[in-house]
Amino acid sequence: MTHAVVLGGGMAGMLAAAALAEHVDRVTVVESDRFPDAPLPRKGLPQGHHFHMFMGGGVDALDELLPGTSELLYAAGAHRRRMGDEFLGVSMHGWSRPYDGRAYVLAASRHLLDHVVRGRVLSHPAIDVVEGTKAIGLVGDAARVTGVRLESRADQDADRAERTLAADLVVDATGRGSRAPVWLEALGLPKVAEDLQDAGFAYAGRTYEAPAALADGFPAILVQADSGTGRPGRGAGLLPNEDGKWIVSMIGTKGAQPPTDEEGYLAFARSLQDPLVAELMAAARPLTEIRAYRGLVNRQRHFEKLPVPDGFLVVGDAATILNPNYATGMSMAAFQALALRAELVKRGLADGFTRRVQTAVAKSVVGSWQAATFNDSLFPGAESTMKVRGGKGQQRFIARWNRVSAENPAVARATFEVASFLAPRRSMMTLPLLFTVLRGPRHPEMALADAIERFPAFREPLSRIGSVIPPG
């Protein structure tokens, strides 16, 4: 009877459990928290109060793992927003012009996302969960892991109880606090190599009750934190959440990290390159305190370069953290779970299984890692333990691409299909697209007044309450 243990009950852990459930006899999910019975915050999700987007390709992968899950999310209040006309962005190149396309995001609170996915996963008869319990070490040796040592407590003040859980496979999905490097060294393996880059990104977020006239169908909005300007990045996002709520986040890099006091938070919003988010905040009713989240780094632990012992695998943020500013984490978790499932279909838990999957996990993040680390390297004060690929020529080309993307439907369509994981990166490198970019922009940058006029998703809701934008 085969048994897999998944450490961590977040998105990566639950999706890994879903991938395993059809190929082993029993799956045990071990979670240090206690799961709420409803879509509510929990201690183990410190970023759960902030801005979350599930990219379209990641949503499709989620449905491949757990068919029908996106429909359950939409029924529970999640929102689907198309990039071309329902997700509106502004950068130093002005507002992006509308276009028809298939790129989209699923917007919802992290509480709802985890609650629905967790419910689907734990309904499987082969999966059980142990809550209030954390892993403290591995059992086995450098060649094979045979189980995990656990520590459980009935409550915060109770005596700790230790036990060992035998397993054919242990999957570490404990996130950024993973102790896997220490555990593997204790088994006699070398120290895992690690790359780290930090541009000082930080969030300050708050949930609002949307004005009644804007509660249904209002678009998502992103004010881009531009890189390569020589100045710290400053941006914001407004996403529709369930129950007529908005989640609004201020975003800043080192030297412009958003404050959490009332006056400073609002002043930061008003200081952005466009007043729209600040004006919409003024028209809405705050429902929560302003919460900060720091330490939004890029970090990659190269477990794939170790002689990974059979029976042990590291996934999700425990292996690679991508700056959440790029909204890739949940999609990466889904892609890695699909890679895990594919290897199970091919060979089952044969010798060398975990090494092959660990390599696939590393490959799944290559493109996103390169894009995130290059962009973050362009902010003042960015620190890195590695040499970031790309130079001044690439920076100029990307800036030109972004300027043309803001006005050209074909370039925008290709850009956001790749960004939302619906198309491979090579699809952007066609001769017609490259010629269009090299030719350069053909139109002036679009101002807010023009954006409101061109986008029905703006114009119609705002006309119902009277424009919140000051004249002129």
CORTA-V896135 format. One record per residue. N is the residue number from 1. RES is the residue in one small letter. SS is DSSP state (a for helix, b for strand, c for the rest). NEAR is the number of other C-alpha atoms within 8 Angstrom. D_CENTER is the distance of its C-alpha to the mean C-alpha in whole Angstrom. Layout:
((N/RES/SS/NEAR/D_CENTER) (N/RES/SS/NEAR/D_CENTER))
This chain:
((1/m/c/5/35) (2/t/c/8/32) (3/h/b/13/29) (4/a/b/14/26) (5/v/b/12/24) (6/v/b/16/20) (7/l/b/15/20) (8/g/c/15/17) (9/g/c/14/16) (10/g/c/9/12) (11/m/a/10/10) (12/a/a/16/11) (13/g/a/17/15) (14/m/a/14/15) (15/l/a/13/14) (16/a/a/13/16) (17/a/a/13/19) (18/a/a/12/19) (19/a/a/13/20) (20/l/a/13/22) (21/a/a/13/24) (22/e/c/7/26) (23/h/c/9/27) (24/v/c/11/29) (25/d/c/10/31) (26/r/b/12/29) (27/v/b/15/25) (28/t/b/12/25) (29/v/b/16/22) (30/v/b/15/22) (31/e/c/14/20) (32/s/c/10/22) (33/d/c/10/21) (34/r/c/8/23) (35/f/c/6/21) (36/p/c/8/22) (37/d/c/5/24) (38/a/c/5/22) (39/p/c/9/18) (40/l/c/8/19) (41/p/c/9/17) (42/r/c/11/18) (43/k/c/6/18) (44/g/c/6/16) (45/l/c/7/13) (46/p/c/8/14) (47/q/c/6/10) (48/g/c/10/11) (49/h/c/11/13) (50/h/c/14/11) (51/f/c/12/9) (52/h/c/9/7) (53/m/b/9/7) (54/f/b/13/7) (55/m/b/15/8) (56/g/a/13/12) (57/g/a/10/12) (58/g/a/15/10) (59/v/a/12/12) (60/d/a/8/15) (61/a/a/12/14) (62/l/a/12/14) (63/d/a/11/17) (64/e/a/7/18) (65/l/a/12/18) (66/l/c/10/19) (67/p/c/7/21) (68/g/c/7/21) (69/t/a/12/18) (70/s/a/9/16) (71/e/a/7/20) (72/l/a/9/20) (73/l/a/12/17) (74/y/a/10/19) (75/a/a/7/22) (76/a/c/8/20) (77/g/c/10/19) (78/a/c/13/16) (79/h/b/11/16) (80/r/b/9/16) (81/r/b/12/16) (82/r/b/12/17) (83/m/c/13/17) (84/g/c/14/20) (85/d/c/11/22) (86/e/c/11/20) (87/f/b/12/17) (88/l/b/13/19) (89/g/b/10/18) (90/v/b/12/20) (91/s/b/11/21) (92/m/c/7/24) (93/h/c/10/25) (94/g/b/10/25) (95/w/b/14/24) (96/s/c/12/23) (97/r/c/12/25) (98/p/c/9/25) (99/y/c/9/25) (100/d/c/8/25) (101/g/c/8/22) (102/r/c/8/20) (103/a/c/13/16) (104/y/b/11/14) (105/v/b/13/11) (106/l/b/13/12) (107/a/b/14/11) (108/a/c/15/12) (109/s/c/14/12) (110/r/a/10/10) (111/h/a/10/14) (112/l/a/12/15) (113/l/a/10/12) (114/d/a/11/13) (115/h/a/10/16) (116/v/a/11/17) (117/v/a/11/15) (118/r/a/10/17) (119/g/a/8/20) (120/r/a/10/20) (121/v/a/13/20) (122/l/a/10/22) (123/s/c/7/25) (124/h/c/8/25) (125/p/c/6/29) (126/a/c/8/28) (127/i/b/14/25) (128/d/b/10/26) (129/v/b/9/24) (130/v/b/9/26) (131/e/c/10/24) (132/g/c/12/25) (133/t/b/13/26) (134/k/b/11/24) (135/a/b/10/25) (136/i/b/8/27) (137/g/b/8/28) (138/l/b/11/28) (139/v/b/10/32) (140/g/b/10/33) (141/d/c/9/34) (142/a/c/11/32) (143/a/c/8/33) (144/r/b/10/32) (145/v/b/16/30) (146/t/b/13/32) (147/g/b/14/30) (148/v/b/14/28) (149/r/b/13/30) (150/l/b/13/29) (151/e/b/12/29) (152/s/b/10/30) (153/r/c/11/31) (154/a/c/6/32) (155/d/c/6/31) (156/q/c/5/30) (157/d/c/4/34) (158/a/c/7/35) (159/d/c/5/36) (160/r/c/7/34) (161/a/b/7/34) (162/e/b/8/34) (163/r/b/7/34) (164/t/b/9/33) (165/l/b/8/31) (166/a/b/8/32) (167/a/c/13/30) (168/d/c/11/30) (169/l/b/14/26) (170/v/b/16/24) (171/v/b/14/20) (172/d/b/15/18) (173/a/c/17/15) (174/t/c/13/16) (175/g/a/10/13) (176/r/a/7/13) (177/g/a/6/17) (178/s/c/10/18) (179/r/c/6/21) (180/a/a/9/22) (181/p/a/9/23) (182/v/a/7/26) (183/w/a/10/27) (184/l/a/13/27) (185/e/a/10/29) (186/a/a/7/31) (187/l/c/9/32) (188/g/c/8/33) (189/l/c/10/31) (190/p/c/7/30) (191/k/c/7/27) (192/v/c/10/24) (193/a/c/8/23) (194/e/b/8/20) (195/d/b/10/19) (196/l/b/11/18) (197/q/b/15/17) (198/d/b/13/17) (199/a/c/14/17) (200/g/c/14/17) (201/f/c/15/14) (202/a/b/14/15) (203/y/b/14/14) (204/a/b/16/16) (205/g/b/14/16) (206/r/b/15/18) (207/t/b/11/19) (208/y/b/14/21) (209/e/b/11/24) (210/a/c/12/24) (211/p/c/9/28) (212/a/a/6/29) (213/a/a/8/30) (214/l/a/10/26) (215/a/c/10/24) (216/d/c/6/24) (217/g/c/6/23) (218/f/c/11/22) (219/p/c/12/19) (220/a/b/12/16) (221/i/b/11/17) (222/l/b/12/15) (223/v/b/13/17) (224/q/c/11/16) (225/a/c/11/17) (226/d/c/10/19) (227/s/c/12/20) (228/g/c/8/23) (229/t/c/7/25) (230/g/c/8/26) (231/r/c/8/25) (232/p/c/13/22) (233/g/c/13/19) (234/r/b/14/19) (235/g/b/13/17) (236/a/b/14/16) (237/g/b/14/14) (238/l/b/13/16) (239/l/b/13/14) (240/p/b/14/16) (241/n/b/14/16) (242/e/c/11/18) (243/d/c/5/22) (244/g/c/11/23) (245/k/b/12/20) (246/w/b/12/18) (247/i/b/14/15) (248/v/b/14/16) (249/s/b/13/14) (250/m/b/15/16) (251/i/b/16/15) (252/g/b/17/17) (253/t/c/14/18) (254/k/c/13/21) (255/g/c/6/24) (256/a/c/9/22) (257/q/c/13/20) (258/p/c/13/20) (259/p/c/9/23) (260/t/c/10/22) (261/d/c/7/26) (262/e/a/7/27) (263/e/a/6/29) (264/g/a/10/27) (265/y/a/13/24) (266/l/a/9/25) (267/a/a/8/27) (268/f/a/11/24) (269/a/a/12/23) (270/r/a/9/26) (271/s/c/8/26) (272/l/c/10/23) (273/q/c/7/25) (274/d/c/10/25) (275/p/c/11/26) (276/l/a/8/24) (277/v/a/12/22) (278/a/a/10/24) (279/e/a/10/27) (280/l/a/9/25) (281/m/a/9/24) (282/a/a/7/28) (283/a/a/9/28) (284/a/c/10/26) (285/r/b/10/27) (286/p/b/9/25) (287/l/c/8/24) (288/t/c/7/22) (289/e/c/6/23) (290/i/c/10/21) (291/r/b/9/18) (292/a/b/10/17) (293/y/b/10/14) (294/r/c/8/15) (295/g/c/8/14) (296/l/c/12/11) (297/v/c/13/12) (298/n/b/14/12) (299/r/b/11/14) (300/q/b/10/15) (301/r/b/11/18) (302/h/c/11/20) (303/f/a/11/21) (304/e/a/10/22) (305/k/a/8/25) (306/l/c/9/26) (307/p/c/7/29) (308/v/c/13/26) (309/p/c/12/29) (310/d/b/13/29) (311/g/c/13/27) (312/f/b/13/24) (313/l/b/13/21) (314/v/b/12/18) (315/v/c/15/14) (316/g/a/15/10) (317/d/a/13/10) (318/a/a/16/14) (319/a/c/12/14) (320/t/b/12/12) (321/i/b/13/9) (322/l/c/14/8) (323/n/c/11/8) (324/p/a/8/5) (325/n/a/5/8) (326/y/a/7/7) (327/a/c/11/4) (328/t/c/11/4) (329/g/a/11/3) (330/m/a/11/5) (331/s/a/13/7) (332/m/a/12/8) (333/a/a/13/9) (334/a/a/14/11) (335/f/a/11/12) (336/q/a/14/14) (337/a/a/14/15) (338/l/a/11/17) (339/a/a/11/18) (340/l/a/12/19) (341/r/a/10/21) (342/a/a/8/23) (343/e/a/12/24) (344/l/a/11/26) (345/v/a/8/27) (346/k/a/6/29) (347/r/a/8/30) (348/g/c/9/29) (349/l/c/6/29) (350/a/c/6/32) (351/d/c/6/32) (352/g/c/7/30) (353/f/a/13/27) (354/t/a/13/24) (355/r/a/13/25) (356/r/a/9/24) (357/v/a/12/21) (358/q/a/13/20) (359/t/a/9/21) (360/a/a/10/19) (361/v/a/11/16) (362/a/a/10/16) (363/k/a/7/17) (364/s/a/10/14) (365/v/c/10/12) (366/v/a/8/15) (367/g/a/8/14) (368/s/a/9/11) (369/w/a/10/12) (370/q/a/10/16) (371/a/a/8/14) (372/a/a/12/12) (373/t/a/11/15) (374/f/a/11/18) (375/n/a/9/16) (376/d/a/12/16) (377/s/a/13/19) (378/l/c/10/21) (379/f/c/16/20) (380/p/c/10/24) (381/g/c/7/24) (382/a/c/13/21) (383/e/b/8/22) (384/s/b/10/21) (385/t/c/7/23) (386/m/c/7/23) (387/k/c/5/24) (388/v/c/8/21) (389/r/c/6/22) (390/g/c/8/24) (391/g/c/6/26) (392/k/a/6/28) (393/g/a/7/29) (394/q/a/8/25) (395/q/a/10/24) (396/r/a/8/27) (397/f/a/8/26) (398/i/a/8/22) (399/a/a/8/24) (400/r/a/11/26) (401/w/a/10/24) (402/n/a/9/22) (403/r/a/10/25) (404/v/a/14/26) (405/s/a/13/23) (406/a/c/12/23) (407/e/c/12/27) (408/n/c/9/27) (409/p/a/11/26) (410/a/a/8/26) (411/v/a/14/24) (412/a/a/14/21) (413/r/a/14/21) (414/a/a/11/20) (415/t/a/10/18) (416/f/a/10/16) (417/e/a/12/16) (418/v/a/13/15) (419/a/a/8/12) (420/s/c/14/11) (421/f/c/11/12) (422/l/c/10/15) (423/a/c/9/18) (424/p/c/7/18) (425/r/a/8/18) (426/r/a/6/22) (427/s/a/9/22) (428/m/a/10/22) (429/m/c/8/25) (430/t/c/8/28) (431/l/a/6/31) (432/p/a/6/31) (433/l/a/11/28) (434/l/a/9/29) (435/f/a/8/32) (436/t/a/10/31) (437/v/a/12/29) (438/l/a/7/31) (439/r/a/6/34) (440/g/c/8/32) (441/p/c/9/31) (442/r/c/4/34) (443/h/c/5/33) (444/p/c/5/33) (445/e/c/8/29) (446/m/b/11/29) (447/a/c/8/29) (448/l/a/8/28) (449/a/a/6/31) (450/d/a/8/31) (451/a/a/13/27) (452/i/a/10/29) (453/e/a/9/31) (454/r/a/9/30) (455/f/c/10/27) (456/p/a/8/28) (457/a/a/11/25) (458/f/a/12/26) (459/r/a/11/30) (460/e/a/8/31) (461/p/a/11/29) (462/l/a/11/30) (463/s/a/8/33) (464/r/a/7/33) (465/i/a/8/33) (466/g/c/6/35) (467/s/c/7/33) (468/v/c/10/31) (469/i/c/7/31) (470/p/c/5/34) (471/p/c/3/37) (472/g/c/2/37))
